[in-house]
Structure formats: C-alpha cells, structure tokens
Amino acid sequence: MSNHANRTGKAGGLYARRPDIFPRAVDGFYRRLKWAVMAATLAVYYVTPWIRWDRGPYAPNQAVLVDLANRRFYFFAIEIWPHEFYYVAGLLVMAGIGLFLLTATVGRAWCGYACPQTVWTDLFLHIERMIDGDRNAQMRLRNAPLSVTKVAKRVSKHSAWLAVGVLTGGAWIFYFADAPTLLRAFVTGTAAPVAYSTVALLTATTYVFGGWMREQVCIYMCPWPRIQSAMLDERSLIVTYKDWRGEPRSHGIKRTEGVPTGDCIDCNACVQVCPTGIDIRNGPQLACITCALCIDACDDMMARIGRPRGLIDYATFEDCEEERKGAPPVPIRRTILRSRTFLYFGGWAAIGIAMAIMLGARTRLDLSVGQERNPLYVQLSDGSVRNAYTVKVRNMETRPRPVRISIEGLPGALVWDSLSEESTAAQSLTLTVAPDQVERRRLYVRAPRTGPQPADFRFRVTALDPQGGGDDDAARFDRPETLR
C-alpha cells in the first residue's frame, strides 16, 4: 500500500472512513453528574413553555414567551420591547463572558455537560443502549446478518430517535405562542404552516445531529473547540492522563518480574467509554469534550486492581509538573480561585448588575414625535402658524393609562388631534392608551408667529394614573420640536 493510501486510510481515497463508535456504559461521579445536568437541562427546555405567570387581563400569562406578532419578549416579570433590544444584547454578552469564565476555570465543561449537542447525543446514546444493548451487544448486532430481530431493533431505535426529534421541535415552537392553544391547533391541523415546517426542520436536525453525526458535530462543525483551545493556559483544568504514573503499561493485571511497569494496564476502558472515540492517553486533543467519563472508567479499574484513583483526572499543566516531581495532587479549588477567573467574573457581574439597575429604573411610558413634512407648515389668515406632527405614545404597562400631552416653551400654543375639530383646541390633550400598546395620533399645533426665526418647543406626556405613587407612573417625557 502506498504512503498516500496509509495517510488516507483507503487506497486511492481522500479521507479515512469514520469508524463506528459504541461508547460503553459507565458509572461514577462524573456520569451521575452528567445524568443530573441532562435531566435539568431537558426539564428546563421541555417544561418552561408550560409555566404560567399572571400579568393581568391584558397580557399573556405564559412565563417565557417570544411574541413575534406583537414584537414582545416576556420573561416572567420582565417584558422587553423592540426598542429595548439592548437587554438581549447584554444577555448575549453575558453568555459569552460566562463561557470564557467557565473555560478559564474548568476547561471545556460546557461541551462535556451542558451543550445541547452533548445533551441530546447523550440521550440518543441511552436510547440506543436500551434497545440494542451495551457496547459489545451493539457491535455484535452491527456485524450480524440481516434478520427479523435486527430489523425490529433498528426500526424501534430510529422510531424512538424520531420521536425525540418531534418532541424537541414541538417544544421549540411553544416558546413563540401560547403553548396550550398552539398544541390544540397543532394536533387538530389548524396551526400555521410555519409551525409544521419548523417542527419538521428541527426534527430532522435533531435526528441527524444526535443520532447519526454525533461527535462529528463537535469535531468538525462547531467552532467553539478552536476558540477554547486558544483560551486555555497552564492553569486551566483539563482531563489529563498522568503518564509518569501510568507508563510503561503492563498490558494486563499480571506484571512481568523485574520489569518496571506503571499503573496503566492497557485495559482500554477509557477509550471504550469515550463518546468521541479518542484515547486520552495520547494527550490533550481537540476531540476531547472533557466529559470525564474516562475518569470514572479508570477510577473503577484502579479500584479493582488496588491502585489509587486519579491516573486520569482533572488537572492543570502546572499541577501535573509539580505532581510529576513528587508533590501531592492540588485541590481543584486552588485552581479555580485565581486572578483570571476573578477578572471574568467581575466583568460578567458588572454587566448583570448594570442591566438589573436599568431594568429597575426604566420608565413604562414613552413618547416619540415626527413632524409632517408635506406641507412643512401652514400660515393661517390671522397670521398664526400651524404645524402637524405624528405622535406615538407607548404604554408599557399591562393596564390602560390616561395620559396628558402638553406643549412647553411656546406661549399661546394650542393643540388638537385629527379626531377632533380645531375649535376644541386647548393647551393640552388628554387620551387613553391601551395596555401594552402604542397609541398613534396626528396632532396639530397652532401658535402666534413670534418672529422670522422658527420657535423651539417641547411635547410632554404625563401619566394621569399614579397608582401606588411610584415615580414610574408619574414620569414625564419631553421632545424638542420646532414651530416654523
């Protein structure tokens, strides 16, 4: 076979065939931790759309809702309007810094425990084990000739995977509409076509990514491992094999007399449980998601042969060098508490505190004004000047609010709207804004001409229902305008 064939794994081919990976089931601290994280994340994803939150009779009662039709985002007691999208941007920045913080402290723990690809792949692997059996049974089934039993297991497994995909896509659409109402419409076939197409798309992606591609998504498609690799340093926690303790390997429990051997007996348990199929003993690798299942497998084997745990463990490069020289293992807490993690945490907390203060101080009434440009102004027969403006009053409360719009800085000015006659003009205008809505009115302002230069003035809106006496209800907003 040529050198080219050796490199590619197949004579005349460009790429090596992806080997089938059948991770073996394992029990231990990190496996139980993964169980807990998987249960928590799946529960949050599937249950959240069904949580109710009373916002009064004028607003939806779904706790978490992305209302695209009305351009609102509800998160329990918080309501985000389109002009407040900077809160969403702040959350995305916090998520990014949070990933940096997590990487600086515990390496790729996000990839190993909480990433959606990891969670759903882990779920699919458990379904596969329930139907096909553990690693050895799956390998036997793969090599077995076609039979009724094999076809039945294949159909059962892929049907279960598709069911999980449907549930995943179904749960996603419930975040964008009232969940009970949408469920009834979806089942009866009266939901919008976009709901069915979204479920179909997410079913397909979940089935393909979680059932077929699995580790290939992490290795080839996801950019985060490349970014994380650049962020790791000598004091970042990673899953590592302590070769100074394990080498040379004894290739079994029985050790040759007079030949020095390490603790590793080359049982390959760490390789068999790895969901990406790597050998951690070859050193840090891009495909390692630090799920730590190899630690559980190795600790179990060390306990069986009477050797201390930790041949494969969470450690840093600095700690490994110290331990290689004979120092005792370093507690994880000393690795986490360092200046870099405090810096990331400080930035993350500062953004969160600033957003919380802004949320607490924001007002629930807003005003925007735009002058009509055709015509720019009208000079009346008595010498006074009239301008037209489009005024939008935004009521961000879940109750109707009476408000007063007045003119400041323009003596003798009168205002009225397009729904009334000019004879009703007054120094202010009172109207009621519906709950959680924007009231749009065309207003006219008339005032005596003060000279050849345009006169500047301000619109001001004042809420007339100071319920509870809070500053929010009594807030006033003004906007400078010009009378020509």
N, C-alpha and C positions, 0 to 999 in steps of 0.2 A: 504494500500500500504506500502511496506517495506521501511526502510531507504535507502536501495540501490536503490529502484525504485525512491525515492524522489531525490536522488543525480543525477541519470542518466536521469531523465525526462521521462523514459519509463520502465515499468515493465520488468525486465529481460534483458534490453538493456545496452550497454556500454556507449552510447553517446546520448545526447539530440538532437532531430531533430532541424535543423536550421530553425528558424522562418522566414517567408517571410517578407521582409522589403519593404515598399512602401513609400519612402520619399515624403512628401508634398512639393509642390512648395512654395517658399517664396521670398519676395522682400525686398531689403535693401542694405546697403552699401557693406557688405561683399559678398552678392550674386552678385551684379554688378561687384565687383572686381573679383570674380571667372569667370564671363562671360568674362571680359576683358582678364584675363590670359589665359583662354581656347581658345579664339579667336586668341590671339597672338601665343601661342604655336602650335596650329593646323596649323596656317598660315605658321609659320616657317618650320614645318615638311613637309607640302604638297607643298609649293612653292619653297623652297630652291633648289631642283634639276633642276628647270627650269630657274634659274638665269644664265645669260651668263657673261663671263669675258674674254676679249681679251688678250691672251697670245702670239699672233703672229701666223704665219702659221705652226709652228712645234709642237704646244702643244694643248691639248683640250681646248675648250672655255667654259666648264662648270665650274661655280664658285666654287662649292663644289663637289669634285669627289674623290672616293676611287678607284683608278685604280689598282686592284689586278693583272691584267695581266702583267702590266709593273712595278708593285711594287712602286706606287707613291700615294701620298695623296696631293690633291690640295685644298687649302682653300683661295679663292680669289687670292691675290697676293703672297701667301705663298705656296711653294712647299716643301714637306717633302719626303726625300729619305729613303730607308730602314736603312741605317747606321745612320740616324738622328732620330731614333725612340725615343730617349730620350726626344724629344719635346712632343711627345704623352704622354710619362710617366709623364712629367711635367704638362701637361694639366689634367691628371687624378689626380695627387696630388693636383692641384689647385681646382679641382672639390670636392675632399674630404674635403679639408680645408674650401672650400666655404660652404659645408653642415654643418660643425662644426660651422662656423661663423653664419650661418642662424639659427641653433638650439640655439646657445647661446643668440641670440638677440630676435627672435620671435618664439621660440619653434619649433613645427612641421609644420611650414608654408609650407615647401616643400611638405609634404604629403598632406596638405589640399588644395593646389592650383596648383602646377606645376608638381607633379609626373605624369608620363604617365598613370599609373593605375587610378589615380584620374581623369585625364582629359578625358580619354576615357570612364570611367564609368559614369562620369557626362554627356557626350554626349549621351551615351546609355539611361540614365535615361530621358533625354529630349525627345528623340525619343519615348520612351515608353509613356510618358505623352501626346505627340502629338497624338498618336494612341489610347491608352486605356483610356486617361483622367487622372485626378489628383488622389490623394491617395484614396479617397472614391470610385471613379469610378473603380479603379483598384481592390480594394477589392471586390466590387460587382461582377465584371467580373470574378474574381477567383472563387467565390462561385456559380456563375450562372451555370446552366446545359449547356451541350454542345448544341450549336445552330449554325446556319449559320453565324450569326453576330460574335459570339465568335471565330469561326474558321477563319473567314476573318481577324479579328483583330490580331489573333495570327500569321497567315501567313504573314500579312503585316509587323508586328513588327519584326519578325525574318528575313524576307527578307531584311528589312532596316538594321538590325544589320549585316547581312552577307555582304551587300553592303559596309558598313563602313569598315568591315574587309578586303574586297578585295581592297578597296582604300588604306587602311593602308599598306597592304603587297605590293601593287603596287608601292606606293610612296617609300618604303624602297629600292626596287631593283634599282630605278633610281639613287640612290647615288653611284652605283657601275659601271655604264656605262653611255654613253651619253643618256640623257633622251629621246629626240625626236626619236633618232634611235632605242632605245630599245622599245619604245612604239609601233612604226610601226611593229617591228619584233614580239612583243608580241601579237598584235592584229591579225597579219597575220599567226600566228602559227609557225614562223621560229626562234623564240628565243631559247636559250639554255635550255635544260631540267631543269637545276638548277634554272632558273628564275621562271618557273611554280611551281616547288616544293617549292621554297622559299615563293612565294605568297600564295600557299595553306597552308603552315605551319603557316604563320603569320595571315592569315585569320582565321584559326581555333583558334589560341591562343587569338586573339583579340575578337572573338565572345564568346569564353568560359570565358575568364577573365573579359571582360567588361560586358557581358550580363548575365552570369549565376553565376559566382563566386563572382564578385563584392567585397564586404567588406571582404570576406574570404581571398582574396589575401593579403590584408593589415594586417589582424589579425593573420593569421596562416602561410602564406608563406614568407612574407617579413621580413628580419632580422633587418631592419632599426629601427622600433619602439623599439626594445630591446636595440639597441645601443643608441638611442636618450634618452631613459629613464635614462641611466647611465650618460648622459651628462648634464641633466637638474639640476639646483640648485635652491636655494631660490630666485634668482633674474632673473630667466628665465621666459619669458612671456608664459602663457598658458591660455586656455579658462577655466574659473572657475565660479562656482556658488557661490554667496555670501550668504551663509546660514544664517549668523547673521542678514541679512536683509530680507531674504525670509521666514524664519521659525518663528513660525509654520504656515503651509499653511492653507488657508481659504477654500479650496475645492469649489471655486466658487467666483463670484463677491460679493455676499451677505455675510456679515460678522456677526457673532453672537455677540450680545450685551454683553459687559462685559468680553469677551474672547479676550486676546491679539492675534493678528494674524500678520503675515509678509506680504510682498508684493506678494509672490507667491500665485497664486490662483489655482495651480494644474491643469492648462489647458492642460498640456502635449504637448503644441505647440513645445517646444524644442525637445521632443522625436520624434514627428511626422516628423520633417524636417531633422533629423539626417540621413545621408546616411549609417551609420554603425549600427543604431538602438539602441544606448545606451541612458541612462538617465544621462545627465551631472550633475544633482543634486546629484548623488551618489559619486561625487568627481572625481579626475583625474583617467583616465582609459587607458589601453593600446590601446583599440579600438578607442579612440578619435583621429582623424586626424587633429584637430583644424581648420576645415574649417570655423568655426564661423557662420554657418547658424543658429545655436541655438541662437546666439546673436541677429541676425535680427528678428527671430521669437519672442523672449522675449521682445525686444525693441518695436516691433509693439504692443504686448499685453499690455505692460506698458503704452504706449501712449493711448490705448483705455480706460484704467481704471483710467487714470490721475495720474499715478505714475512715478517717474523719471526713466530714462533708466539706464542700467548698472547692473541690477540684475544678469545677466550673461554677462561677459565681459572678455576682455584680461586683465590679471593682474598677478603679481608675488606673491609668498607666503609671502615675506616680506611686500609688499604693502597691501596685504589682512589683515595681522596682524595689520598694522598701521590703516587701514580704519576701522577695527573691533573696535579699541579703540577710534574712532571718528575723525580721521584725514581725510582730503579731498582726493579724488582719485588722484593718482600720474600720471603726464603726461607720455606717453609712451616713449618720447624721453629721459627722465632721466634714464629709464630702459635700453635703448639701449646703451647709451654712458657710458661705464664702461671699466675697465682695461682688462677684459677677451675678450671683443669684439675687443678692440684695438690690443690685442696680436694676435688674429686670423687674423685680417685684415692685420696686419704688416707682418705675415708670408705669407699670400696669395699674398699680393702686392709684397713682395720681390722676390718670385718665378716668378711672372709675369714680373717684371722689368728685372730680370736676363735673362729670356727667350727672352724678346724683344731685349736686348743688344746683346745676342748671335745671334739672327736672323739678326740683322743689321750688325754684324761684320763677319758673316760667309762668306767664300770664295766659289766661284762657280766652282772651278777646283780642282780635287783631283787625287792622284796617289797612286797606290798600286803595289808592286813588290813581286814576289815569284821566288826563284831560282829553276831551274830544277835540280832534284836530280839523274837523270839517263841519262848520267853519271854526276858525280859531277863536273868534269872539264875535259878539253881535252888539252894535251900538244902538240903543233904543232911542225913541223920538224925544224923550225927556233928557237925553244926554248921558244917562247911566249906561253901564256896560254889563252884559250878561255872558257868562261862560257856562259850558256844560262839562260835567265830569261823570265818569263811571266809577262808582264807589262800591267796594266789596267789604262787607263786614263779616268776619269769620268768628263764629261762636264754637269754641272747642269744649263746651260743657254739654252734658247729656240731659239738658233741660232747656226749654225755651227761655230766651232772655230779652227783655225790653231794653233798648239802648237809645241814647240821645246823641245825634250828630249835630255839632255846632261849629260856628265859624269864629276864629280868633284872629285878631290883628288886622281886621278890616272894618272900620267903623261904618255903620249903616248898612251892612251886608244882610241880605235876606236869602233864604234857601228854601227850595221846594223840590219835589221829585216829579217824575214823569207820570205818576199815577194820580196826581192832584193838579188843581188849577193854580195859575200864578197868583190869583187873588188870595190863596191860602198861605202865601209865603210868610215865613217868620224867621226869627233869629236862630232857631234850631228846629230839628226834625226828629220825631220820635217814631221808632219802628220796632217790631219784634222779630228776632232772628230765631229760626227753628233750631232745635237741638242738634248739635254736631253737624251743622250745615254752614254754608256761605250764602249770605243774602246779598244779591247784586241789585243795585239801583242806579238809575240815571238821575243825577242831581243837577239842578240849575242854581247858580249863584248870581245875584244881581246886586250891584253896589254903585254908588255915585263915582264918576271918574275923578280921581284925585290929582291928576296932572298928566303930563305927556309920557311919563315913565310907568311901566307896569307896577302894580302893587302886590307885594307878597303877603300871604296869609296862611293860616293853618286850619285843616279839618281836625276836629277832635271828637272821638267817640267815647262815651261814658256809659258804663253799665248801670242800670237803674234798679237792680235786684241784689243789693249787697247782703245775700244770705250768709249768716254766720259772721258777718263783719270782717271778712278777710280782705286783705289788700288786693287779692286776685279779682274779686267781684267788683271792687271799686276802681279798678285800673283804668287809666285813660291813655289813649294813643292819639298822637297827632302827626300830621303830614304836611310839610310846607308846600304851598301851591302859589300860583301867580295869576292875578287878575289883570288882563291886558286892556 
